[in-house]
Amino acid sequence: MHQQRGQPAARRAESKARGDGGGDQKKTAELVAAAGKDGTRIMSEVGSIWYKFWGNSEATAVKHSFIAMPNHTGAQEGLPEARDANGSWVMFAGTSEAHIMLPGL
């Protein structure tokens, strides 16, 4: 389960009413991808560091860390574009959502 810290139920409901995903991960992903394609997405700055926590509680959450690299590819960064047991990789390479995954950080 994904915990949305700092976004109370009322804000999630408002978000859903506006049609911007409202906590529905699939809908949010579709909206982000569409905005990336049509040029309306506000891009993350290359090199921005992002952290997420996934889990039922802060104590049991798994940390998800990555570096935003919009429109970059694995070749540009010298990294694979598929998950590898040996370290970082570029996820969603070549898209507005491209980022370097940082496993274990």
Contacts in CASP RR format, 6 or more apart in sequence:
PFRMAT RR
TARGET T0000
AUTHOR 0000-0000-0000
METHOD contacts of the structure
MODEL  1
MHQQRGQPAARRAESKARGDGGGDQKKTAELVAAAGKDGTRIMSEVGSIW
YKFWGNSEATAVKHSFIAMPNHTGAQEGLPEARDANGSWVMFAGTSEAHI
MLPGL
1 54 0 8 1.000
1 55 0 8 1.000
1 56 0 8 1.000
2 25 0 8 1.000
2 52 0 8 1.000
2 54 0 8 1.000
2 55 0 8 1.000
3 53 0 8 1.000
3 54 0 8 1.000
3 55 0 8 1.000
3 56 0 8 1.000
3 57 0 8 1.000
3 58 0 8 1.000
3 61 0 8 1.000
4 12 0 8 1.000
4 23 0 8 1.000
5 53 0 8 1.000
7 15 0 8 1.000
12 22 0 8 1.000
12 23 0 8 1.000
13 22 0 8 1.000
15 21 0 8 1.000
15 22 0 8 1.000
15 23 0 8 1.000
16 22 0 8 1.000
16 23 0 8 1.000
16 24 0 8 1.000
19 27 0 8 1.000
19 31 0 8 1.000
20 28 0 8 1.000
20 31 0 8 1.000
21 27 0 8 1.000
21 28 0 8 1.000
21 31 0 8 1.000
22 28 0 8 1.000
32 41 0 8 1.000
32 96 0 8 1.000
32 97 0 8 1.000
33 95 0 8 1.000
33 96 0 8 1.000
33 97 0 8 1.000
35 41 0 8 1.000
35 96 0 8 1.000
36 95 0 8 1.000
36 96 0 8 1.000
36 97 0 8 1.000
37 96 0 8 1.000
41 96 0 8 1.000
43 70 0 8 1.000
43 96 0 8 1.000
44 50 0 8 1.000
44 68 0 8 1.000
44 70 0 8 1.000
44 99 0 8 1.000
45 68 0 8 1.000
46 68 0 8 1.000
46 69 0 8 1.000
46 70 0 8 1.000
46 72 0 8 1.000
47 67 0 8 1.000
47 68 0 8 1.000
47 69 0 8 1.000
48 67 0 8 1.000
48 68 0 8 1.000
49 65 0 8 1.000
49 66 0 8 1.000
49 67 0 8 1.000
49 68 0 8 1.000
50 65 0 8 1.000
50 66 0 8 1.000
50 67 0 8 1.000
50 68 0 8 1.000
50 99 0 8 1.000
51 63 0 8 1.000
51 64 0 8 1.000
51 65 0 8 1.000
52 63 0 8 1.000
52 64 0 8 1.000
52 65 0 8 1.000
53 61 0 8 1.000
53 62 0 8 1.000
53 63 0 8 1.000
53 64 0 8 1.000
54 61 0 8 1.000
54 62 0 8 1.000
54 64 0 8 1.000
55 61 0 8 1.000
55 62 0 8 1.000
63 104 0 8 1.000
63 105 0 8 1.000
65 101 0 8 1.000
65 102 0 8 1.000
65 104 0 8 1.000
65 105 0 8 1.000
66 91 0 8 1.000
66 99 0 8 1.000
66 100 0 8 1.000
66 101 0 8 1.000
66 102 0 8 1.000
67 99 0 8 1.000
67 100 0 8 1.000
67 102 0 8 1.000
68 98 0 8 1.000
68 99 0 8 1.000
69 77 0 8 1.000
69 90 0 8 1.000
69 98 0 8 1.000
69 99 0 8 1.000
69 100 0 8 1.000
70 95 0 8 1.000
70 96 0 8 1.000
70 97 0 8 1.000
70 98 0 8 1.000
71 94 0 8 1.000
71 95 0 8 1.000
71 96 0 8 1.000
71 98 0 8 1.000
72 90 0 8 1.000
72 93 0 8 1.000
72 94 0 8 1.000
72 98 0 8 1.000
73 81 0 8 1.000
73 90 0 8 1.000
73 93 0 8 1.000
73 94 0 8 1.000
73 98 0 8 1.000
74 80 0 8 1.000
74 81 0 8 1.000
74 89 0 8 1.000
74 90 0 8 1.000
74 93 0 8 1.000
77 90 0 8 1.000
77 100 0 8 1.000
79 88 0 8 1.000
79 89 0 8 1.000
79 90 0 8 1.000
79 100 0 8 1.000
80 89 0 8 1.000
80 90 0 8 1.000
81 89 0 8 1.000
81 90 0 8 1.000
81 91 0 8 1.000
81 93 0 8 1.000
82 89 0 8 1.000
83 89 0 8 1.000
83 101 0 8 1.000
87 103 0 8 1.000
88 100 0 8 1.000
88 101 0 8 1.000
88 102 0 8 1.000
88 103 0 8 1.000
89 100 0 8 1.000
89 101 0 8 1.000
90 98 0 8 1.000
90 99 0 8 1.000
90 100 0 8 1.000
90 101 0 8 1.000
91 97 0 8 1.000
91 98 0 8 1.000
91 99 0 8 1.000
91 100 0 8 1.000
91 101 0 8 1.000
92 98 0 8 1.000
92 99 0 8 1.000
END
